[in-house]
Amino acid sequence: MEFLHILTYLSLAMVVSHAAVAPETYWKSVLPNTPMPKAVTDLLHNDKSTNVDVGKGGVSVHAPGVNVGVGSGGVSVHAPGTNVGVGKGGNVSVHAPGTNVGVKNGSDVSVHVPKPKPKPKPEGDCEKIVVGHGGIVVRCHNKKDPVNVHVSPFSYKYAANDDQLKDDPNVALFFLEKDMHQGNAMNLHFTKTTSPSSTFLPRKVADTIPFSSKKLPELYARFSIKPNTEESESMKKTITECEDKGMEGEKKYCATSLEAMVDFSTSELGTKVKAISTEVNTRKRTPLQKYTIQEARKLASDVAVACHKQNYPYAVFYCHKTTTTKAYTVSLVGEDGTKAKAVAVCHTDTAKWNPKHLAFRVLKVKPGTTPVCHFLPEDHVVWVPY
């Protein structure tokens, strides 16, 4: 799922006050001896700046929550909740409610506050989303066909629907532990959950954005997403799964920032941890193909925190800790020569999983009968103590 139309919002949301700590800085302060996995570095915003200063030129701001300092240049603001400081000789044109403007002598200020747009109506056109034995299918009254939204295959209490079984690339990631040995070949398709545009927001910014099913209309408006679309239903699905109670014996948490993911993982495992992710040695998308195992190496601990990237406008991870998990690093080579160092997780107790979970339907085994394993997509992270 791509949310390219919100790139401007997310880019400018990174422009925060000097007091904000960059996510990578926080990581290094808490985990100085733990290298960042590629799944994390790929989601860091490239722009290291923490504010916007305007000199003789000008800047146009179209995102809420941005602090802008204007010198002798000009700024045009089209977003609510923006703080603008105007120096001597500067000018500012404000087109949004809720904007604070500080003006020094010699500055020009023109304020144009439009009438507030009506709030989007609640999703009355669609039936209430339900996750459970039948997966997720959302039927909208103004559409002939239902909007099918796949449940996360790494949330083990949910069933997979028939469409997911046919076209979800994660189908190819599940296997049995007995098949993980040198020389064995598997048909695999390594993917990323979302486009690279879905990056981490600093916690200071992420914490100002609601993450609640009760706030969905507000969130759709904030990110310019139309209700009753695949994007809106994916957002709803992510929040619904995060709000839902986890399985018995599972401790779960949805991290809306890198700092939050670090805090949850270290609170469960301590600060002597490794964070690892699947890495495929190619710049292009790889097809479904046969990979041969060169080596499989078990990591020392049987406890882990797995954090799964979700479909959302910015980086959100569904993290859960289990004590019936084995983690491996597996070296593979594809038919086209692609090399991969994949992270595999094996679950030794699946008795409480949904009997119609994707893994059981793919592997044709029953809950609790045999360890079930899966490789992780490239943008997921596993934390293990060392």
C-alpha positions, 0 to 999 in steps of 0.5 A: 500500500502506498501513501504517496499523497501524504509525502509532503505532510510527513516530510514537514512533520519532521521539522520540529523544535530544537528540543526534539531528539532524532530517532537515531540519536535516541537509539544510540543513547539507549543501545550504544552497542547495538547496530541498527538493522537495515529495516530500521535505517531504511525507515529513517528520514534523510532530512536531519534538520530540526527547524526551518529558517527563512532568510531573504528567500521564502518558504511555503508550508502546507503541514500542521505542527511545523515551527517556522522562523522567518527573517527578512524573507516571507512565508505562506502557511496553509496548515492549522497548528503552525507556529510562525515567528516573523523577524524584522522586515519579514512578511507572512500570509496565513491561510489556516486557523489555529496558527500563532504568529509572532511579529516584530517591528517592520513586518507585514502580516496578512491573515486569511482564515477560511471557514472550517471544512465540515468533518467527514461523516463516520464510515456509515457507508461501510459495515463495521469492520470485524476481525476474527474467525473470517478474516476481514472483509468490508462491504461498502453500500456505495460499491458493488464489490467489497473492499478486501483487506488482508489481516496481518499473517503475523497476528496469529489469532486471525483467520486468512480469507480465500483472497489472501491465500491466493495473492498475499506474497507472505504465503510463500514465507511459511514453512516447517522447522524440519525443512530448514536445513542446508541444501533444501530449496524453497519457493520464497518471495521477499517483500517489503510491507509498504513503500519507503515513503512510510518512514519513522516520525520522531516520537514528539511528532507521533505522540501528537497524532491520534492513534485510535479507531474513534479518531478515524474520520479525523485521521482520514482528513489529516492524511487526505485519505478518502473513506471507504477506500483500500487505504482507509480500510488498511489504516482501520485494520492496523488500528483495530488489530493494535487495539484488539486484545492479544492471545493468551501468553502474548504481550503485544504493543503497537509502536508508533515511533522508533523510540517507542519500539526501542522502549518496549523491546528493552523493557521486555529483554533488557538493553543487551539485545540484538536487533536483526532483519532480513536483508536481500542483496539486490536493489530491485524487487525479487520475484517469487523464486526457488532459494536454496539454504546454505546455512541456518544458525539458531540464535541463543535465546528462546525468547524474542520480541518480533516487530512487524511493519504495518500498512500505515501512512508513517512507520508503525510496528506491531510488536509482540513478545513470546517465550515459545519462539526460536529465531534463526539467521538463514543464508540463502541463494536464489535461482537468479543469483540473489543472495539473502540473509533472512531472519526466520522465526519458529513458533513451538506452541501454536495450540491457541492460534486461529485454526484458519490462520494463513500458516495452517492453510498453507502448510496443511497442519493443525494447531499445536501439532508441529512447530510453524516457521516463517521468514520475515519480510525485509522491513520487520525486526526481531529483537533477541537478548545476548 
